[in-house]
Amino acid sequence: MDNKYNYDYIFFSTEDENMREIFAKNFRGKIRLLLPKTRINFEHNKKHFLNINKNISGNIEFNKIYLLNIIILSKCLDIITARCSGTVGVFVLSNGFRNVKIYYLGQY
């Protein structure tokens, strides 16, 4: 989509710090983020759901940032996302998107 529309900025939302670094490097200067102060340190190799992470469970500041990310994403023109509960919130709050790509990457 960036090749077609040449976005000025790309709002990127994920708990995955490795993924953030990869996208920041590949889209040099276009990535905009709203991050919580606490690092999540999610381990992909373990079969634990993200919501039981000790840095997320009961963390009000994290939840506020998470909700703000959903609100910001709902105001974007186009969206590329994974199929997850946060995405449902984005679509509920949006007035629709020009282009949509949703990936189903399994249960996480």
C-alpha positions as protocol buffer text, in pm:
chain_id: "A"
residue {
  index: 1
  type: MET
  ca { x: 0 y: 0 z: 0 }
}
residue {
  index: 2
  type: ASP
  ca { x: 285 y: 241 z: 73 }
}
residue {
  index: 3
  type: ASN
  ca { x: 420 y: 186 z: -278 }
}
residue {
  index: 4
  type: LYS
  ca { x: 80 y: 272 z: -424 }
}
residue {
  index: 5
  type: TYR
  ca { x: -19 y: 562 z: -196 }
}
residue {
  index: 6
  type: ASN
  ca { x: 322 y: 687 z: -76 }
}
residue {
  index: 7
  type: TYR
  ca { x: 206 y: 770 z: 276 }
}
residue {
  index: 8
  type: ASP
  ca { x: 363 y: 1058 z: 465 }
}
residue {
  index: 9
  type: TYR
  ca { x: 329 y: 857 z: 787 }
}
residue {
  index: 10
  type: ILE
  ca { x: 236 y: 506 z: 894 }
}
residue {
  index: 11
  type: PHE
  ca { x: 81 y: 455 z: 1236 }
}
residue {
  index: 12
  type: PHE
  ca { x: 213 y: 125 z: 1370 }
}
residue {
  index: 13
  type: SER
  ca { x: 71 y: -54 z: 1671 }
}
residue {
  index: 14
  type: THR
  ca { x: 208 y: -377 z: 1818 }
}
residue {
  index: 15
  type: GLU
  ca { x: 329 y: -521 z: 2147 }
}
residue {
  index: 16
  type: ASP
  ca { x: 609 y: -698 z: 1958 }
}
residue {
  index: 17
  type: GLU
  ca { x: 927 y: -493 z: 1996 }
}
residue {
  index: 18
  type: ASN
  ca { x: 1115 y: -698 z: 1736 }
}
residue {
  index: 19
  type: MET
  ca { x: 845 y: -629 z: 1479 }
}
residue {
  index: 20
  type: ARG
  ca { x: 852 y: -257 z: 1565 }
}
residue {
  index: 21
  type: GLU
  ca { x: 1226 y: -244 z: 1501 }
}
residue {
  index: 22
  type: ILE
  ca { x: 1193 y: -422 z: 1167 }
}
residue {
  index: 23
  type: PHE
  ca { x: 919 y: -188 z: 1045 }
}
residue {
  index: 24
  type: ALA
  ca { x: 1100 y: 123 z: 1172 }
}
residue {
  index: 25
  type: LYS
  ca { x: 1409 y: 18 z: 977 }
}
residue {
  index: 26
  type: ASN
  ca { x: 1216 y: -66 z: 659 }
}
residue {
  index: 27
  type: PHE
  ca { x: 1000 y: 248 z: 659 }
}
residue {
  index: 28
  type: ARG
  ca { x: 1272 y: 493 z: 771 }
}
residue {
  index: 29
  type: GLY
  ca { x: 1112 y: 793 z: 937 }
}
residue {
  index: 30
  type: LYS
  ca { x: 751 y: 718 z: 837 }
}
residue {
  index: 31
  type: ILE
  ca { x: 655 y: 509 z: 1142 }
}
residue {
  index: 32
  type: ARG
  ca { x: 457 y: 679 z: 1418 }
}
residue {
  index: 33
  type: LEU
  ca { x: 401 y: 501 z: 1750 }
}
residue {
  index: 34
  type: LEU
  ca { x: 223 y: 545 z: 2078 }
}
residue {
  index: 35
  type: LEU
  ca { x: 402 y: 324 z: 2328 }
}
residue {
  index: 36
  type: PRO
  ca { x: 347 y: 235 z: 2694 }
}
residue {
  index: 37
  type: LYS
  ca { x: 635 y: 311 z: 2933 }
}
residue {
  index: 38
  type: THR
  ca { x: 661 y: -53 z: 3042 }
}
residue {
  index: 39
  type: ARG
  ca { x: 835 y: -298 z: 2809 }
}
residue {
  index: 40
  type: ILE
  ca { x: 631 y: -612 z: 2753 }
}
residue {
  index: 41
  type: ASN
  ca { x: 917 y: -859 z: 2694 }
}
residue {
  index: 42
  type: PHE
  ca { x: 688 y: -1110 z: 2526 }
}
residue {
  index: 43
  type: GLU
  ca { x: 854 y: -1444 z: 2449 }
}
residue {
  index: 44
  type: HIS
  ca { x: 722 y: -1590 z: 2122 }
}
residue {
  index: 45
  type: ASN
  ca { x: 875 y: -1931 z: 2185 }
}
residue {
  index: 46
  type: LYS
  ca { x: 657 y: -1996 z: 2489 }
}
residue {
  index: 47
  type: LYS
  ca { x: 293 y: -2094 z: 2450 }
}
residue {
  index: 48
  type: HIS
  ca { x: 152 y: -1820 z: 2672 }
}
residue {
  index: 49
  type: PHE
  ca { x: -113 y: -1573 z: 2570 }
}
residue {
  index: 50
  type: LEU
  ca { x: -10 y: -1209 z: 2574 }
}
residue {
  index: 51
  type: ASN
  ca { x: -280 y: -1108 z: 2823 }
}
residue {
  index: 52
  type: ILE
  ca { x: -124 y: -1314 z: 3104 }
}
residue {
  index: 53
  type: ASN
  ca { x: 207 y: -1129 z: 3074 }
}
residue {
  index: 54
  type: LYS
  ca { x: 294 y: -980 z: 3414 }
}
residue {
  index: 55
  type: ASN
  ca { x: 365 y: -641 z: 3251 }
}
residue {
  index: 56
  type: ILE
  ca { x: 16 y: -626 z: 3097 }
}
residue {
  index: 57
  type: SER
  ca { x: -221 y: -790 z: 3344 }
}
residue {
  index: 58
  type: GLY
  ca { x: -365 y: -515 z: 3567 }
}
residue {
  index: 59
  type: ASN
  ca { x: -148 y: -245 z: 3407 }
}
residue {
  index: 60
  type: ILE
  ca { x: -386 y: 53 z: 3371 }
}
residue {
  index: 61
  type: GLU
  ca { x: -128 y: 267 z: 3188 }
}
residue {
  index: 62
  type: PHE
  ca { x: -75 y: -8 z: 2928 }
}
residue {
  index: 63
  type: ASN
  ca { x: -451 y: -45 z: 2881 }
}
residue {
  index: 64
  type: LYS
  ca { x: -497 y: 329 z: 2829 }
}
residue {
  index: 65
  type: ILE
  ca { x: -225 y: 332 z: 2561 }
}
residue {
  index: 66
  type: TYR
  ca { x: -380 y: 20 z: 2403 }
}
residue {
  index: 67
  type: LEU
  ca { x: -719 y: 193 z: 2379 }
}
residue {
  index: 68
  type: LEU
  ca { x: -562 y: 510 z: 2237 }
}
residue {
  index: 69
  type: ASN
  ca { x: -390 y: 297 z: 1971 }
}
residue {
  index: 70
  type: ILE
  ca { x: -728 y: 148 z: 1877 }
}
residue {
  index: 71
  type: ILE
  ca { x: -882 y: 495 z: 1848 }
}
residue {
  index: 72
  type: ILE
  ca { x: -596 y: 626 z: 1633 }
}
residue {
  index: 73
  type: LEU
  ca { x: -605 y: 320 z: 1407 }
}
residue {
  index: 74
  type: SER
  ca { x: -980 y: 366 z: 1360 }
}
residue {
  index: 75
  type: LYS
  ca { x: -915 y: 710 z: 1209 }
}
residue {
  index: 76
  type: CYS
  ca { x: -663 y: 589 z: 947 }
}
residue {
  index: 77
  type: LEU
  ca { x: -742 y: 583 z: 574 }
}
residue {
  index: 78
  type: ASP
  ca { x: -619 y: 228 z: 514 }
}
residue {
  index: 79
  type: ILE
  ca { x: -539 y: -62 z: 745 }
}
residue {
  index: 80
  type: ILE
  ca { x: -329 y: -376 z: 746 }
}
residue {
  index: 81
  type: THR
  ca { x: -391 y: -582 z: 1056 }
}
residue {
  index: 82
  type: ALA
  ca { x: -404 y: -921 z: 1217 }
}
residue {
  index: 83
  type: ARG
  ca { x: -736 y: -1077 z: 1313 }
}
residue {
  index: 84
  type: CYS
  ca { x: -752 y: -1012 z: 1687 }
}
residue {
  index: 85
  type: SER
  ca { x: -977 y: -852 z: 1946 }
}
residue {
  index: 86
  type: GLY
  ca { x: -812 y: -510 z: 1911 }
}
residue {
  index: 87
  type: THR
  ca { x: -896 y: -514 z: 1541 }
}
residue {
  index: 88
  type: VAL
  ca { x: -1263 y: -559 z: 1625 }
}
residue {
  index: 89
  type: GLY
  ca { x: -1247 y: -238 z: 1830 }
}
residue {
  index: 90
  type: VAL
  ca { x: -1077 y: -55 z: 1543 }
}
residue {
  index: 91
  type: PHE
  ca { x: -1352 y: -154 z: 1299 }
}
residue {
  index: 92
  type: VAL
  ca { x: -1632 y: -74 z: 1544 }
}
residue {
  index: 93
  type: LEU
  ca { x: -1496 y: 278 z: 1595 }
}
residue {
  index: 94
  type: SER
  ca { x: -1409 y: 346 z: 1230 }
}
residue {
  index: 95
  type: ASN
  ca { x: -1623 y: 489 z: 954 }
}
residue {
  index: 96
  type: GLY
  ca { x: -1469 y: 231 z: 721 }
}
residue {
  index: 97
  type: PHE
  ca { x: -1137 y: 219 z: 541 }
}
residue {
  index: 98
  type: ARG
  ca { x: -1037 y: 281 z: 182 }
}
residue {
  index: 99
  type: ASN
  ca { x: -827 y: -40 z: 175 }
}
residue {
  index: 100
  type: VAL
  ca { x: -826 y: -333 z: 417 }
}
residue {
  index: 101
  type: LYS
  ca { x: -594 y: -631 z: 452 }
}
residue {
  index: 102
  type: ILE
  ca { x: -653 y: -866 z: 747 }
}
residue {
  index: 103
  type: TYR
  ca { x: -418 y: -1152 z: 822 }
}
residue {
  index: 104
  type: TYR
  ca { x: -513 y: -1455 z: 1028 }
}
residue {
  index: 105
  type: LEU
  ca { x: -189 y: -1564 z: 1193 }
}
residue {
  index: 106
  type: GLY
  ca { x: -337 y: -1821 z: 1429 }
}
residue {
  index: 107
  type: GLN
  ca { x: -427 y: -1798 z: 1793 }
}
residue {
  index: 108
  type: TYR
  ca { x: -214 y: -1575 z: 2013 }
}
